[in-house]
Amino acid sequence: KEYNNLPNVTLVSPGNLTWSLTDTGLEFNFTANDESDGIENCTLYVDGVSKGTQTPIVEDQEYSISPSPLGGEGSYEWYVNCTDNTTFVNVGQSEIRTLYVDENNPVISIVDYPSSTSDPTPEISFFINDSLSSTINYSIWVDSVETAQDGEADNATLESIQISPALDLGIHDILIEAEDLAGRKINSSTMSINITPP
């Protein structure tokens, strides 16, 4: 007996809106089942292009398709289509998920800071640029110690902050650590600021 039912396809991993640091070695995992005569095959699609087919398929067993490199940094939409064994050749499609591939670190550009000042809470200005992340987390380090000045910068937007707590007299080395949404971290160049008596 033949049934005109579509296969059910469930994506396992990667999760929706997942970040990857590379476009190679990725595994796309799924399961599938059908109420009629089983599954003939399942095909992975990335941005609408077939990237690999798994056959045969045992229902409810997890399978993995590992495509060749996706094409570099960027965002990709992926899903899996499965075809059943009936004469109807029913095709069931999974949900569509988005995967981000981030192959580059953020870039920190120091705009301004005083090399010498009597203000113990000097202001520093900087940009953080990233090719994919809309926001980038940052932290301020003074003399190799992380301060409580963690923040979130909008991509390519000027940030100006005052160092806190107040610095003691003398020369201090200050840097910014940035981390994008993919988890890539980078440190800025060191800013040496001399705090002088008022």
GIFEN-V635709 format. One record per backbone hydrogen bond with DSSP energy under -1.0 kcal/mol. CO is the residue of the C=O (numbers start at 1). NH is the residue of the N-H. E is the energy in kcal/mol with one decimal. If there is no record, write none. Layout:
co->CO nh->NH e->E
co->CO nh->NH e->E
//
This chain:
co->8 nh->33 e->-2.1
co->10 nh->31 e->-2.3
co->13 nh->29 e->-3.2
co->15 nh->18 e->-1.2
co->18 nh->100 e->-3.0
co->20 nh->102 e->-3.1
co->23 nh->70 e->-1.2
co->28 nh->65 e->-2.2
co->29 nh->12 e->-2.8
co->29 nh->13 e->-1.0
co->30 nh->63 e->-2.9
co->31 nh->10 e->-2.7
co->32 nh->60 e->-2.8
co->33 nh->8 e->-3.3
co->38 nh->85 e->-1.9
co->41 nh->83 e->-2.7
co->42 nh->54 e->-3.1
co->43 nh->81 e->-2.5
co->44 nh->51 e->-3.2
co->45 nh->79 e->-2.0
co->46 nh->49 e->-1.6
co->49 nh->46 e->-2.5
co->52 nh->44 e->-2.8
co->54 nh->42 e->-2.0
co->58 nh->61 e->-1.8
co->63 nh->30 e->-2.1
co->65 nh->28 e->-2.2
co->74 nh->101 e->-3.1
co->76 nh->99 e->-3.0
co->77 nh->47 e->-3.8
co->78 nh->97 e->-2.7
co->79 nh->45 e->-3.0
co->80 nh->94 e->-2.3
co->81 nh->43 e->-3.2
co->82 nh->92 e->-2.9
co->83 nh->40 e->-2.9
co->83 nh->41 e->-1.4
co->86 nh->89 e->-1.3
co->90 nh->84 e->-2.3
co->92 nh->82 e->-2.7
co->97 nh->78 e->-2.9
co->98 nh->17 e->-1.9
co->99 nh->76 e->-2.9
co->100 nh->20 e->-2.6
co->101 nh->74 e->-2.1
co->107 nh->129 e->-2.9
co->109 nh->127 e->-2.4
co->112 nh->125 e->-2.7
co->115 nh->194 e->-2.5
co->117 nh->196 e->-2.5
co->120 nh->167 e->-2.9
co->122 nh->163 e->-2.8
co->124 nh->161 e->-2.3
co->125 nh->111 e->-2.7
co->125 nh->112 e->-1.5
co->126 nh->159 e->-2.8
co->127 nh->109 e->-2.7
co->128 nh->156 e->-2.9
co->129 nh->107 e->-2.9
co->134 nh->155 e->-2.8
co->136 nh->153 e->-3.2
co->137 nh->179 e->-2.8
co->138 nh->151 e->-2.6
co->139 nh->177 e->-2.7
co->140 nh->147 e->-3.0
co->141 nh->175 e->-2.1
co->142 nh->145 e->-1.3
co->145 nh->142 e->-2.7
co->148 nh->150 e->-1.7
co->151 nh->138 e->-2.7
co->153 nh->136 e->-2.7
co->154 nh->157 e->-1.6
co->159 nh->126 e->-2.5
co->161 nh->124 e->-2.8
co->170 nh->195 e->-3.3
co->172 nh->193 e->-2.8
co->173 nh->143 e->-3.4
co->174 nh->191 e->-3.5
co->175 nh->141 e->-2.8
co->176 nh->188 e->-2.6
co->177 nh->139 e->-2.1
co->178 nh->186 e->-2.0
co->179 nh->137 e->-2.1
co->180 nh->183 e->-1.9
co->184 nh->180 e->-2.2
co->186 nh->178 e->-2.9
co->191 nh->174 e->-2.8
co->193 nh->172 e->-2.5
co->194 nh->117 e->-2.6
co->195 nh->170 e->-2.6
//
